[in-house]
Structure formats: structure tokens, C-alpha cells
């Protein structure tokens, strides 16, 4: 991972506004929607998001500046690439779907804050990721857990994209972004931590999911929020407008005399839920004026103002 300051093209003295402005510009330029057949642009988009994950967070930026974390935000591990990695190291992994075990952040030493409930990976894979004869071993002999983060785009969440993960333990696995995942959620991957001593069970991998910032949408649970810019004439007369969603642009009709701030709900255009349904997209209208002065419009406004003052 390159230096995040170099990735965003800002100096180390850049303030929060400069960093956000640089990120938004690059995110729009390299967004997958604009570069569907350009793998390099998509890699650049991921790199830009990762850089902003560091510099857009005051605490992480301070940690990076003093050398406590690297360009990927990892204080303990190297080589975890998030997604789109190269060939496996230390034993390849098969494809599987995540299942959420709990919420929370990884605790000190690779443990987890809070319980993770029943581990369904034992049900799905049996002993596939366990060392032979590991059952019944003393707890101290179990391999150490590892903690890592995976940054995903909203498009990957919406499309349940298959990703390749390079875990800090050296394992490489393919996984599908789970339905209903939320930003900051921790997922337990049993048996994908460090090997246990003398044949004991390996530890687990505690994977924290992070949503990459998206210049188009704000996340609100399973719903998304966006701003719909509406020309003045359409706001006054009503009619169809185009709204961008995670699955492509759609047409939405607005009634006549629609004011800025009015919110329209596009059902099923949000993020996937655990039950297979989707959240909604909430579009807030922002009425826009013509870029150039329009004399007819100006004259109308003057007459309107005079009539209002006289009443």
C-alpha cells in the first residue's frame, strides 16, 4: 500500500476539508460505475478508499503520522490486501459465504469484544479447518486468533460480490459479502487463525467489515440516502427525473411545485438484508437554478415579489 498522502495527492499539512475534497474528486474519477471494463481504475478506486480510511479518521491519521500503523491501518500484520489479492500463501482456501457471529471490534491480542454466539462454520465445514485430533485440547494450546479488516464498497455489498482475502495467518480464502452485513461488524472465521501447538486447534480469524466512503450515498442501516438535484422548471411543473442507484439509474416522477428538502422513497433500492429483501433509497430533492441569468425568470421573480409585498 502506498503512502496515503501520495495516493490522495495531498501534503502532510493538509486539513480535513482538503483531504475530503481530494478523496471525492478521485473517487468520482475512478468509481467502478464509470470504469466498468478498466481493472486498473477499479484497483485505483480501492486504493483511494483505503487512503481515505486512514486520513479521513483523525485517530488513524495521527497513528499513521507517528508510525504506529501502516498505509492499510494495520498495527500488527502485513500482507492483508482486503480484496482482489494475488495467489495464495501458506495454503489456499476454498470459496464460502460469511455468516455473522456478532458485532463489535477486535480486542487486544486478537480476541473479540463480546460473545460471538454459535459458530456455524463447524456445521458447514466440520473438521475441514481443524487440526487432526484437536478436539478436547487444553485451551492454552489453541492457536492464537488474528484480527484483520476488510474494506468493501457499497456496490460490492449490494451485489454480494465474491472477494479474495489474504488473512494475517497466511491463509487465502474466497468469500462472498454476507447479506445484512453492517459497517463495523465483526465476523468470526473459525480455524483460519494461527496454528495450534502440537496439533491443537488453530485459532480463529476475526474480520471487521468496513464500508468504503461513497460520494453518492450515505448509509442509514439497510437504507441509503442520496441528493436528487432537480432543475427549477421540473420542480415547478413536475415530471420525471433520473436517480442513480446501486443497480443503475432509474426514473422517478415528482409532482408539480416540489420544494427542496422533500424526500422521496425508492423501495428496494438500498442494501441487502439478512432475510433476502432490500432496504430503500431515500432521495432528498435539491432544486437547482439555471447556471446563467434568465431574464424571463428574473422578471417573473420581480413581479412575484411585488405582488407578495402588496398583499
Buried (B, 14 or more C-beta within 10 A) or exposed (E): BEEBBEBBEBEEEBEEEBBBBBBBBBBEEBBBEEBEEEEEBBEBBBBBBBBBBBBBEEEBBEBBEEEEBBBBBBEEBEBBBBBEBEEBBEEEBEEBEBBBBBBBBBBEEBEBEEEBEEBEBBEEBEEEBBBEEBEEBEEEEBBBBBBBBBBBBBBBBBBEBEBBBBBBBBBBBBBBBBBBBBEEBBBBBBBBBBBBBEEBBBBBBBBBBBBBBBEBBEBEEBBBBBEBEBBEEBBEEBBEBEBBBBEEEEEBEBEEEBEEEBEBEBEEBBBBEEEEEBBBBBBEBEBEEEEEEEEEEEEEEEEEEEEEEEE
